[in-house]
Amino acid sequence: MKLPVDRDPAVREMLTGILTAAPGRLPAIFEEARAVRSAHSGRKAYLRAVIEFANNCRCNCLYCGMRRDNRSVERFRLEADDILKAARLAAREGIGTFFLQSAETEEYDAEWLAGIIREVASMGMSVLLCVGVRDEADLDLWREAGASKFILKHETSDAGLFASMKPGLDLSDRIGWLKTLKRHGYGIGSGPLLGLPGQTVESLVEDLFLMKDLDVDMSSVSVFLPAAGTPLESSPTGDVDLGLRFIAAMRIFLRRTLIPATSTFERLRPGGQLACFDAGASVITVNMTPPSIRDDYELYSRRYFVSLEHARSVIAAAGLTEASEGADA
């Protein structure tokens, strides 16, 4: 896909400078990022809860443990009662956003998910979806049921790298679907997977421009970690420090977006999520997938699962105040 060419060279130089900054420059960069965050959301940090309810995927992405051809993964789909039990716990804890996530699959029908969305919305929480590409009619059904936000990671703005990492899929279709989500009334979120083999700083700068072009409401970055049973299982992990630079670049360039401190940072470095907040992040997500099956939602091997206690301790250590995303963001 050919991306827009009207990129301001000075902005490109600024973003490249953040991503390649010497360690001695980072305190000033992170301070600027926190100042931008403060200007848009004060001292607030937003707490989400996620439940990963199905892991049977039709896609065959080279980096994902749930890829279609990985026969070592036990496939599951949670029942509605299990999902709603987690939602009620999240509501009791005062969490403002409930995040419904699944692999890309059609093993559940749209009305089934709409019923869950209605129940969660009735608890007073904002409903966020991350369920991949479905029919446009499904989007309308879920929007009417109460879902307001949708995350679809573009993974990389490099069309060639995208095609090699996601066989049979096309970057232009992915971007088109993000625009479709926006047209159907959703606040949208996207972002790259940092550290994919062959990825460059130049393509990461394009990731930032792409999210700006899409006018995303949520922007995120996860650091690549290999998953067993995939073609990339022996590949090196992504660079945490580059990931923190990318968070700062998102905050300084995109300014108002909700930026999560993803679990990959904590998995790779103790204190990694606190470092994300120091670089400008504003969201942390508690994992409420039942322990008996959550290892089978294998985005990467030996995942770090964020507990409510950990999330709240990170927010406190960052000097921020927990707030309800549904009410404030």
C-alpha positions in Angstrom: 0.0 0.0 0.0 1.3 3.5 -0.9 1.1 5.7 2.1 0.5 9.5 1.9 3.6 11.4 0.7 2.9 14.7 2.4 5.1 14.0 5.4 6.6 17.1 7.0 10.4 16.5 6.8 10.9 18.4 10.1 8.3 16.2 11.9 9.9 13.1 10.4 13.3 14.2 11.7 11.8 14.9 15.1 10.2 11.5 15.4 13.3 9.7 14.1 15.3 11.7 16.7 13.1 10.4 19.5 13.4 6.8 18.4 17.2 7.0 18.0 17.9 9.3 21.0 21.0 8.7 23.1 20.2 7.6 26.6 21.3 10.9 28.0 18.5 12.6 26.1 15.7 10.3 27.4 14.9 12.0 30.7 14.1 15.3 28.9 12.1 13.4 26.2 10.1 11.5 28.8 9.5 14.7 30.8 8.0 16.3 27.7 5.8 13.3 27.1 4.5 13.4 30.6 3.8 17.1 30.3 1.7 16.5 27.2 -0.2 13.7 29.0 -0.8 16.1 31.9 -2.2 18.8 29.6 -4.7 16.3 28.2 -5.7 14.2 31.2 -4.2 15.7 34.2 -2.9 13.2 36.8 -5.3 10.5 35.7 -4.5 6.9 34.8 -7.2 4.7 33.3 -7.7 1.1 34.4 -9.2 -1.5 32.1 -10.2 -5.2 32.5 -9.7 -7.7 29.6 -11.1 -11.1 29.1 -9.8 -13.2 26.3 -12.7 -15.4 25.4 -11.8 -17.4 22.3 -8.4 -18.5 20.8 -9.4 -20.4 17.6 -7.9 -18.3 14.8 -8.4 -18.4 11.1 -5.2 -16.3 10.5 -1.7 -17.8 10.2 0.5 -14.9 11.4 4.1 -16.0 11.7 4.6 -14.3 15.2 1.4 -15.5 17.0 1.1 -18.6 19.1 -2.6 -18.9 18.2 -1.8 -19.1 14.5 -4.0 -21.5 12.6 -1.2 -24.0 12.0 0.0 -24.2 15.6 -1.4 -27.6 16.5 0.1 -27.6 20.0 -2.4 -25.0 21.3 -5.5 -26.1 23.1 -8.4 -24.2 21.6 -11.2 -22.8 23.8 -14.2 -20.5 23.8 -15.6 -19.3 27.1 -19.3 -19.4 27.9 -21.3 -16.2 28.3 -21.7 -16.8 32.0 -17.9 -17.0 32.5 -17.4 -13.7 30.7 -20.2 -12.0 32.6 -18.8 -13.2 36.0 -15.5 -11.5 35.2 -17.4 -8.4 34.1 -19.3 -8.2 37.4 -16.1 -8.5 39.3 -14.6 -5.6 37.2 -17.6 -3.5 37.9 -17.5 -4.1 41.6 -13.8 -3.0 41.5 -14.9 0.3 39.9 -13.2 -0.4 36.6 -14.7 1.8 33.9 -13.9 -0.2 30.7 -14.4 -3.9 30.0 -12.3 -5.2 27.1 -13.6 -8.2 25.1 -10.9 -9.9 23.1 -10.7 -12.9 20.9 -8.7 -14.4 18.0 -10.1 -13.8 14.5 -12.8 -16.5 14.3 -16.4 -17.0 13.2 -17.1 -19.8 15.7 -19.4 -17.5 17.7 -22.3 -15.6 16.1 -22.7 -11.8 16.3 -25.9 -11.9 18.3 -24.3 -14.1 21.0 -21.6 -11.4 21.5 -24.2 -8.6 21.3 -26.0 -10.2 24.2 -22.8 -10.1 26.3 -22.1 -6.5 25.3 -25.6 -5.5 26.4 -25.1 -7.1 29.8 -21.7 -5.5 30.3 -23.0 -2.1 29.2 -25.9 -2.4 31.7 -23.3 -2.6 34.5 -22.2 0.9 33.7 -18.9 0.1 31.9 -17.6 1.2 28.5 -17.2 -1.8 26.2 -14.1 -2.2 24.1 -13.8 -4.9 21.4 -10.8 -6.5 19.9 -12.2 -9.3 17.8 -10.6 -8.9 14.3 -12.4 -8.5 11.0 -16.1 -9.4 10.8 -19.1 -8.4 8.7 -20.1 -4.7 8.7 -23.6 -5.7 9.9 -21.9 -7.2 13.0 -20.3 -3.8 13.7 -23.7 -2.1 13.7 -25.3 -4.8 15.9 -22.5 -4.5 18.5 -22.5 -0.7 18.4 -26.2 -0.7 19.0 -25.7 -3.2 21.9 -23.3 -0.8 23.6 -19.8 -1.3 22.3 -18.1 2.1 21.7 -14.4 1.3 21.0 -12.6 -1.2 18.8 -8.9 -2.1 18.6 -7.4 -3.5 15.4 -3.6 -3.5 15.4 -2.1 -2.8 12.0 1.2 -4.5 13.3 3.4 -2.7 10.8 3.0 0.1 8.2 5.6 -1.7 5.9 3.3 -3.4 3.3 6.0 -5.9 2.4 6.7 -6.8 6.0 3.0 -7.0 6.7 2.4 -9.5 3.9 5.3 -11.7 5.0 4.2 -11.7 8.6 0.5 -12.2 7.9 0.2 -14.6 4.9 -2.8 -14.0 2.7 -3.6 -10.6 4.3 -3.0 -7.1 2.9 -2.1 -3.9 4.7 -4.4 -1.8 2.6 -7.4 -4.1 3.7 -6.4 -3.7 7.3 -6.3 0.1 7.0 -9.5 0.1 5.1 -11.2 -1.9 8.0 -10.0 0.7 10.5 -11.6 3.4 8.5 -14.8 1.3 8.3 -14.8 1.0 12.1 -14.6 4.7 12.4 -17.4 5.1 9.8 -19.6 2.9 11.9 -19.1 5.1 15.0 -16.4 3.4 16.9 -13.4 5.1 18.6 -10.5 3.2 17.1 -7.2 2.0 18.3 -4.2 0.6 16.4 -0.4 0.3 16.6 2.6 -1.8 15.7 4.3 -4.9 17.0 7.8 -3.6 17.7 10.8 -5.9 17.0 9.5 -7.9 14.0 12.4 -9.3 12.0 13.1 -6.8 9.2 11.4 -3.8 10.8 13.2 -0.5 10.6 13.2 2.8 12.4 11.9 4.3 9.2 8.9 2.0 9.2 8.2 2.8 12.9 8.1 6.5 12.0 5.6 5.5 9.3 3.5 3.7 12.0 3.3 7.0 13.8 2.2 8.9 10.7 -0.3 6.2 9.9 -2.0 6.5 13.3 -2.1 10.3 12.8 -3.7 9.8 9.4 -6.3 7.5 10.9 -7.0 9.9 13.8 -6.9 7.1 16.3 -8.4 7.5 19.7 -6.1 4.8 21.2 -2.5 4.0 20.2 -0.4 1.3 21.5 2.9 -0.6 21.0 3.7 -4.2 22.1 7.3 -5.5 22.1 7.8 -8.6 20.1 8.2 -11.8 22.1 8.5 -15.2 20.3 5.8 -17.8 20.7 6.5 -21.5 20.8 5.3 -23.4 17.7 5.6 -20.5 15.3 8.1 -19.8 12.5 9.6 -17.0 14.7 10.0 -19.0 17.9 13.8 -18.7 17.8 13.8 -15.0 16.8 15.2 -12.4 19.3 12.9 -10.3 21.4 12.2 -6.7 20.6 14.0 -3.8 22.3 12.3 -2.5 25.4 14.2 0.8 25.3 13.1 1.4 21.7 9.5 0.6 22.8 9.7 3.2 25.5 10.9 5.7 23.0 8.0 4.8 20.8 5.5 5.4 23.6 7.1 8.9 24.1 6.9 9.6 20.4 3.2 8.6 20.4 2.5 10.9 23.3 4.4 13.9 21.9 3.1 13.4 18.3 -0.5 12.1 18.8 -0.9 13.9 22.1 -4.5 13.1 23.2 -4.6 9.3 22.5 -5.1 6.7 25.2 -1.8 4.8 25.4 -1.5 1.5 27.3 1.4 0.1 29.2 1.3 -3.3 27.7 2.2 -6.5 29.5 5.2 -7.2 27.1 7.2 -4.5 28.9 6.7 -6.1 32.3 7.5 -9.5 30.9 10.8 -8.3 29.5 11.8 -6.0 32.3 10.6 -5.9 36.0 9.2 -2.4 36.4 8.6 -2.1 32.6 5.0 -0.9 32.9 6.0 1.8 35.3 8.6 2.8 32.8 5.8 3.1 30.2 3.9 5.5 32.4 7.2 7.5 32.9 7.3 7.7 29.0 3.8 9.0 28.7 1.4 6.0 28.9 -2.0 6.5 30.4 -3.7 3.1 30.6 -3.1 -0.3 32.2 -5.2 -3.4 31.7 -6.0 -6.1 34.2 -6.2 -9.6 32.8 -9.4 -11.4 33.9 -9.2 -14.5 31.7 -9.7 -17.6 33.9 -6.3 -18.9 35.0 -7.2 -22.4 33.8 -7.2 -21.4 30.2 -5.3 -18.1 29.9 -2.0 -19.7 28.9 -3.7 -21.0 25.8 -4.3 -17.4 24.6 -0.7 -17.4 23.5 0.2 -14.1 22.0 3.7 -14.9 23.2 5.2 -17.6 25.4 5.3 -17.3 29.2 3.1 -14.3 29.2 3.0 -11.9 32.1 -0.6 -11.5 33.4 -1.4 -8.2 35.0 -3.3 -8.5 38.3 -5.5 -5.8 39.8 -3.0 -5.4 42.7 -0.1 -4.9 40.3 -2.0 -2.5 38.1 -3.0 -0.3 41.1 0.5 -0.4 42.5 1.9 0.8 39.1 -0.6 3.7 39.0 0.4 4.7 42.5 4.1 4.5 41.9 3.6 6.7 38.8 2.1 9.3 41.0 -1.2 9.2 39.2 -4.8 8.7 40.3 -7.0 5.9 39.0 -9.9 7.1 36.9 -12.8 5.6 35.0 -12.1 5.7 31.3 -15.8 5.3 30.5 -16.6 8.5 32.3 -13.5 10.6 31.7 -11.9 9.6 28.4 
